[in-house]
Structures are given as structure tokens and as C-alpha cells.
Amino acid sequence: MGRLQDKVALITGASSGIGRATATLFAREGAKLVVGARRQAELDALVAEITAAGGEAVALAGDVSAEDYARALVALAVERFGRLDIAFNNAGTLGEKGPSTGVSLDGWNQALAVNLTGAFLGAKHQIGEMAKTGSGSVIFTSTFVGYTTAFPQMAAYAASKSGLIGLTQALAAEYGPQGIRVNALLPGAVETEMYREANNTAEAQGFINGLHALKRAGQPEELARAALYLASDDASFVTGTAHLVDGGLSITRT
């Protein structure tokens, strides 16, 4: 029996990268899935893959910064599977990069809308449903950037993602008495579309990889296994954490 047998899990940002890897892993571990992202075709392909392997999944495309979408994802979980046990708020964006004095207000607001407000809106409706059963696990994808390490020209990304750590702690304290755990997953560099977008040359990737103690970027599947831990009963006494899965980047100075 899988570690998430008969659990119902909702994953955003599921069309690629960490979200997609987590969806397929959760399905193998027995979870029934609601997957969300902007791209319908990629979500449909993911659902087909999970179904072909004997799992259960349903997809709904949309914009995580819209509260109606957050509400609809939870409603879909309840409609199709009767409950919600796990939510992995993984959708994110790099946002506008450049000198901080030149970042536009629209660029700043867009990063916060997706990375921070979108995660809050998701949790708002997810926790409301989980409270009905007195248990649940909510996970946010934050980052080491703005937490243990800083990079120039990434102010909007760093601020929005580090804000998730404060949100994690506040929600964990507020809803722990109702049996709901809330944690943030903090990846190091992971080989995803976003990683390649930010580091689009061999030189840039070599520099970033060298910052890690393991001298490489992570794979989406490695982060998926960390998310599985936080989602499962193995982490039943874990809440309010900033859970670093960063290949030793945060402690490396060589």
C-alpha cells in the first residue's frame, strides 16, 4: 500500500517540473489527484499518463492568482473524490528581473500575485475544506533565494517567495489545533523550465551548480520525494517549517 493510499491531493504548477514529478509520484503512492496549471494540453497529457498507470486524476487549467480558480480546484476535488487531504501550492514565476530600481510596478505586482497571493488564495480555500475532516497537509514551494542566499536583480522573486515562509508559520500556528499541518519546501536549483530560463548558458548553469555542496542542480523527482514526506503521515509532527532541499547550497562557501 502506498504512503498516500486513498488520500486526495491537489497540486498546482503541475504541467511541468517539480509539480509534474510530484503528481506522478503521489499517484504511484495511491493518491487521487486534482492537478492545475495554466496549460490545458500539458495537464491533459499528465492525466492520461496517470490514468494509463492505473491512477486517478482530473485537471483544471487556470490562473492561480484568481480566487475563483482557487475555489474551483477545491470544489473539483470534493465533487470528484469527496474530500481534500493534501495541497501542494507549487505554481510560481520568476517575475521581472533587472536592477531593483528599474523593476516596474506591474512586474513587482505580478510576481507577488502568482507566488504569494496565489498561494494564500489556494490555502484559504484548501484549509477551509480540510478543517471539515480535522486533518490535512498544505505545502508551499518557496526557495532558498531571499532566505539563505541572495542574488542581484531578483527582488520581486525573492520577496514573494520568502513571504511564503511567514505565511507558512502563520497558518501552521493558526490551524495546528485543527489538525492541519503547513510547511514550505525550499528547493535549491532544480533542472526545470524555470531554471533553464534563468540560467540559459552552460557558463551560467555551471556557476549555479558549483554553488551547491553536491556540485549539481537537483532533479524534479528529488523534490517530489521531499514533498511526499511532508504530505505523508511520516511528517505527522512536522509543521511550520522552512524545509530546505537545496543540495547543500545554503552551507557552501567553496
Backbone torsions as a table, in degrees:
resi	resn	phi	psi	omega
1	MET	NA	138.4	-177.5
2	GLY	-74.7	163.6	-177.9
3	ARG	-70.3	-17.8	178.4
4	LEU	-119.3	27.9	-175.4
5	GLN	-54.7	125.1	177.8
6	ASP	67.2	10.0	173.0
7	LYS	-82.5	153.3	176.9
8	VAL	-110.6	122.9	-174.8
9	ALA	-122.6	140.7	177.3
10	LEU	-115.0	129.7	-178.7
11	ILE	-131.0	125.9	173.5
12	THR	-101.1	163.5	-174.4
13	GLY	63.6	34.6	-170.4
14	ALA	-90.0	-0.8	-174.6
15	SER	-77.7	-16.0	-178.1
16	SER	-161.5	173.6	170.5
17	GLY	59.0	-137.9	-176.2
18	ILE	-60.6	-41.9	-178.3
19	GLY	-62.2	-43.9	-179.5
20	ARG	-67.0	-44.7	179.0
21	ALA	-61.2	-38.4	179.2
22	THR	-68.6	-40.0	178.9
23	ALA	-60.3	-46.4	-179.1
24	THR	-67.4	-36.5	177.6
25	LEU	-67.4	-46.8	179.2
26	PHE	-58.5	-39.8	179.1
27	ALA	-63.8	-42.4	177.9
28	ARG	-63.5	-28.2	179.6
29	GLU	-87.6	7.3	171.1
30	GLY	102.9	0.2	-178.4
31	ALA	-77.4	149.8	168.3
32	LYS	-96.2	135.6	-164.9
33	LEU	-120.3	140.8	162.6
34	VAL	-113.3	120.5	-176.7
35	VAL	-115.9	138.2	-178.1
36	GLY	-132.6	151.8	175.6
37	ALA	-177.0	-179.7	179.1
38	ARG	-79.3	-29.6	-168.9
39	ARG	-98.5	109.3	-175.8
40	GLN	-65.4	-42.9	-176.6
41	ALA	-60.5	-42.8	179.5
42	GLU	-67.0	-37.7	176.6
43	LEU	-65.5	-41.2	178.8
44	ASP	-61.5	-40.3	178.0
45	ALA	-64.3	-39.2	178.0
46	LEU	-64.2	-45.9	179.0
47	VAL	-60.8	-42.0	179.2
48	ALA	-62.0	-40.7	179.5
49	GLU	-64.7	-44.9	179.9
50	ILE	-64.9	-43.2	-179.4
51	THR	-64.3	-41.8	179.7
52	ALA	-62.3	-28.5	179.4
53	ALA	-87.6	3.8	176.9
54	GLY	96.5	6.7	179.8
55	GLY	-93.2	-178.4	178.8
56	GLU	-125.4	129.9	-179.8
57	ALA	-156.5	151.6	175.1
58	VAL	-139.4	147.2	-174.9
59	ALA	-120.5	149.5	172.6
60	LEU	-144.6	118.7	-179.9
61	ALA	-86.4	148.0	178.5
62	GLY	172.9	-173.8	-176.1
63	ASP	-106.6	117.2	-175.2
64	VAL	-65.9	-16.7	179.4
65	SER	-81.1	-2.4	178.6
66	ALA	-99.5	124.7	-177.5
67	GLU	-63.7	-32.8	178.0
68	ASP	-60.1	-34.7	178.8
69	TYR	-70.3	-42.1	176.6
70	ALA	-58.8	-42.8	179.1
71	ARG	-65.4	-41.1	-177.2
72	ALA	-67.9	-36.7	178.2
73	LEU	-62.1	-44.1	178.6
74	VAL	-66.1	-42.5	178.8
75	ALA	-60.6	-38.0	178.6
76	LEU	-65.4	-40.5	177.5
77	ALA	-60.3	-44.2	-178.6
78	VAL	-69.3	-41.6	-179.4
79	GLU	-63.1	-44.6	-175.1
80	ARG	-85.6	-35.9	-171.5
81	PHE	-124.2	-5.5	170.9
82	GLY	89.4	-6.9	-176.5
83	ARG	-169.4	179.2	172.6
84	LEU	-142.1	124.7	-177.6
85	ASP	-111.8	-32.2	-172.3
86	ILE	-137.1	137.7	173.6
87	ALA	-134.4	124.4	177.6
88	PHE	-112.7	99.6	-179.2
89	ASN	-85.7	89.1	-168.2
90	ASN	-108.2	-16.4	-176.6
91	ALA	-60.4	140.7	-179.6
92	GLY	-163.1	169.8	178.7
93	THR	-142.2	150.6	174.7
94	LEU	-71.1	-28.7	-178.1
95	GLY	74.5	-173.1	-178.5
96	GLU	-77.0	126.0	178.0
97	LYS	-101.7	162.4	178.5
98	GLY	135.4	174.5	177.8
99	PRO	-52.0	134.8	-173.5
100	SER	-61.7	-29.9	178.1
101	THR	-72.4	-10.4	179.9
102	GLY	-109.8	-3.1	-179.7
103	VAL	-67.0	132.0	-178.9
104	SER	-74.7	156.3	176.3
105	LEU	-62.5	-38.9	178.0
106	ASP	-62.3	-41.8	179.0
107	GLY	-64.2	-42.6	176.6
108	TRP	-60.9	-49.0	-177.1
109	ASN	-64.7	-35.5	-179.5
110	GLN	-66.7	-41.0	177.9
111	ALA	-62.9	-44.7	178.7
112	LEU	-66.2	-37.3	-178.2
113	ALA	-62.5	-42.3	-178.4
114	VAL	-80.5	-52.1	-170.0
115	ASN	-76.6	-37.1	-174.7
116	LEU	-108.9	-56.1	-179.2
117	THR	-63.9	-41.4	178.6
118	GLY	-59.4	-41.9	178.5
119	ALA	-66.1	-40.8	177.6
120	PHE	-62.0	-45.8	-179.3
121	LEU	-62.7	-40.2	176.1
122	GLY	-59.1	-52.1	-178.1
123	ALA	-62.1	-36.8	179.6
124	LYS	-53.4	-46.4	-177.6
125	HIS	-86.0	-31.4	177.3
126	GLN	-65.5	-47.5	-178.6
127	ILE	-65.5	-38.3	177.4
128	GLY	-57.4	-37.2	178.5
129	GLU	-77.7	-41.9	179.9
130	MET	-61.4	-34.9	-178.3
131	ALA	-59.9	-23.7	-179.9
132	LYS	-68.1	-26.1	180.0
133	THR	-106.4	-7.9	175.5
134	GLY	77.4	23.4	175.8
135	SER	-163.0	161.7	177.3
136	GLY	162.3	161.3	177.0
137	SER	-130.2	121.8	176.1
138	VAL	-111.9	132.3	-178.3
139	ILE	-128.4	135.4	173.9
140	PHE	-112.0	145.3	169.9
141	THR	-94.0	107.4	173.7
142	SER	-99.6	-141.0	-179.8
143	THR	-168.7	162.5	172.7
144	PHE	-71.3	-22.3	-176.4
145	VAL	-68.6	120.4	-176.9
146	GLY	88.3	0.1	178.2
147	TYR	-115.7	-58.7	176.5
148	THR	-113.5	-16.1	-173.7
149	THR	-144.1	146.3	177.9
150	ALA	-123.0	148.0	173.4
151	PHE	-126.7	144.1	175.4
152	PRO	-64.1	153.9	171.0
153	GLN	65.3	27.4	177.9
154	MET	-132.6	35.2	-173.6
155	ALA	-61.0	-45.9	-177.0
156	ALA	-64.6	-43.4	179.0
157	TYR	-63.3	-48.8	-177.9
158	ALA	-61.7	-45.3	-177.6
159	ALA	-65.6	-42.9	-177.5
160	SER	-69.8	-39.6	-178.7
161	LYS	-75.6	-37.8	178.1
162	SER	-70.4	-26.7	174.5
163	GLY	-60.0	-27.0	178.5
164	LEU	-64.7	-27.0	-179.2
165	ILE	-70.5	-42.0	174.2
166	GLY	-63.2	-40.5	177.2
167	LEU	-62.3	-42.3	177.7
168	THR	-56.6	-48.9	-177.3
169	GLN	-65.1	-42.5	-179.2
170	ALA	-63.1	-44.9	-178.9
171	LEU	-69.8	-37.1	178.8
172	ALA	-62.0	-42.8	179.6
173	ALA	-68.3	-38.4	-175.6
174	GLU	-73.7	-38.2	-171.4
175	TYR	-111.0	1.0	172.3
176	GLY	-54.7	-43.0	179.0
177	PRO	-60.8	-17.7	177.8
178	GLN	-98.1	11.1	175.2
179	GLY	82.7	15.4	-177.8
180	ILE	-105.8	123.7	179.0
181	ARG	-97.2	143.3	-179.6
182	VAL	-135.8	124.5	-178.5
183	ASN	-139.2	155.1	175.5
184	ALA	-111.2	133.5	175.3
185	LEU	-96.8	126.4	-176.8
186	LEU	-115.7	91.9	178.8
187	PRO	-73.0	154.0	161.2
188	GLY	-81.6	-155.4	175.1
189	ALA	-67.0	133.5	-179.7
190	VAL	-131.2	137.3	-176.0
191	GLU	-73.4	88.0	180.0
192	THR	-130.7	176.6	175.8
193	GLU	-58.4	-40.2	-179.0
194	MET	-66.1	-39.9	177.8
195	TYR	-61.7	-45.0	-178.8
196	ARG	-70.0	-30.5	176.1
197	GLU	-66.3	-42.2	-178.2
198	ALA	-76.5	-26.3	-176.5
199	ASN	-131.1	81.5	-167.7
200	ASN	-98.7	18.4	173.6
201	THR	-133.5	157.2	177.9
202	ALA	-61.0	-36.7	179.3
203	GLU	-63.3	-45.4	-179.8
204	ALA	-64.3	-42.8	179.3
205	GLN	-66.2	-37.8	177.3
206	GLY	-63.5	-39.9	177.9
207	PHE	-63.3	-49.0	-178.8
208	ILE	-63.3	-44.9	-179.6
209	ASN	-60.2	-37.1	-178.7
210	GLY	-69.5	-15.8	176.9
211	LEU	-72.3	-19.7	-177.2
212	HIS	-85.8	147.4	174.6
213	ALA	-61.1	-33.3	179.7
214	LEU	-82.9	-5.3	176.2
215	LYS	58.4	37.6	175.6
216	ARG	-160.5	161.3	170.3
217	ALA	-80.7	159.9	176.6
218	GLY	-80.9	168.1	174.0
219	GLN	-105.6	148.3	-179.8
220	PRO	-52.9	-35.6	-178.7
221	GLU	-65.0	-29.0	178.4
222	GLU	-69.9	-36.6	176.0
223	LEU	-73.2	-33.3	177.5
224	ALA	-61.0	-38.4	179.5
225	ARG	-67.8	-33.1	175.4
226	ALA	-68.6	-40.2	176.6
227	ALA	-63.1	-38.3	177.8
228	LEU	-60.0	-43.0	177.1
229	TYR	-57.7	-50.4	-177.8
230	LEU	-65.4	-30.6	-179.4
231	ALA	-77.6	-28.0	-170.0
232	SER	-88.6	172.4	177.2
233	ASP	-70.2	-11.4	173.8
234	ASP	-60.1	-26.1	-179.8
235	ALA	-105.4	32.5	-173.3
236	SER	-63.5	-19.4	179.1
237	PHE	-113.5	23.7	-177.6
238	VAL	-116.3	116.0	175.5
239	THR	-153.7	151.4	178.5
240	GLY	77.2	16.2	-173.4
241	THR	-95.9	152.6	165.5
242	ALA	-101.6	97.9	-166.8
243	HIS	-92.3	97.9	-178.1
244	LEU	-72.7	126.8	172.3
245	VAL	-132.6	74.2	-163.8
246	ASP	-126.3	17.7	176.5
247	GLY	60.6	22.3	179.2
248	GLY	81.8	13.3	-179.9
249	LEU	-59.8	-39.2	-172.8
250	SER	-69.8	-17.8	-177.6
251	ILE	-114.6	6.4	-173.7
252	THR	-97.4	133.0	176.6
253	ARG	-130.3	21.3	-179.9
254	THR	-121.8	NA	NA
